[in-house]
Amino acid sequence: MKKLILTLVAMLAVACTATAQGTWKKTVTEADELKDEVASDVFVYNVEGMGQFILWNWDEYQFRLVSDNEQFNIDSGYSSITGGYAGIQILVGIYDDDNNLIEKFKMWLDKESNNRNQVVRTRNAGTMANPVGQKGKVKKIFKALLSGSGYVRIVAERFQTTDFDMKIIPYSKPTEPSEK
């Protein structure tokens, strides 16, 4: 009887994990000459009830995390005295197809202003790699997401609730037309 119950619990856990997998969506934004904005693509990986992983260009090494309904546990704030920024430290794991961890690392994401602590992103410091090593870490994430195999897992602490724990499958070009 115990084996049967454990088997059923294990099957339920697998079923819940399978339904938590997200989907990729590519959206094309049109150019706006008045605002000096160029046309661009936006790539969004969405996990219903968890949040989104958003990037604007596979060559710009910037991304954003959005937590649905729950706030990230934001550390401190910007201080002109200490030079600190408000944000979170995330844990990133790159896995192969057999769920083996290939590499793991930590990186810092800044809190976006005016978002009630639910949106964090890599710092856009132009050509500067700030925080140090960030660009290389984002390159590793993007390389894994474009590889066609394995997955990337991102874990971030949320305020007084369960962690933001997103498993991002590799991007594949959508078969349906892009949305505008």
Secondary structure, 3 states (H helix, E strand, C coil): CHHHHHHHHHHHHHHHHHHCCCEEEEEEECCECCCCECCEEEEEEEECCCEEEEECCCCCCCEEEEECCCCECCECCCCCCCCCCCEEEEEEEEECCCCCEEEEEEEEEEECCCCCCCEEECCCCCCCCCCCCHHHHHHHHHHHHHCCCCEEEEEECECCCCCEEEEECCCCCCCCCCEC
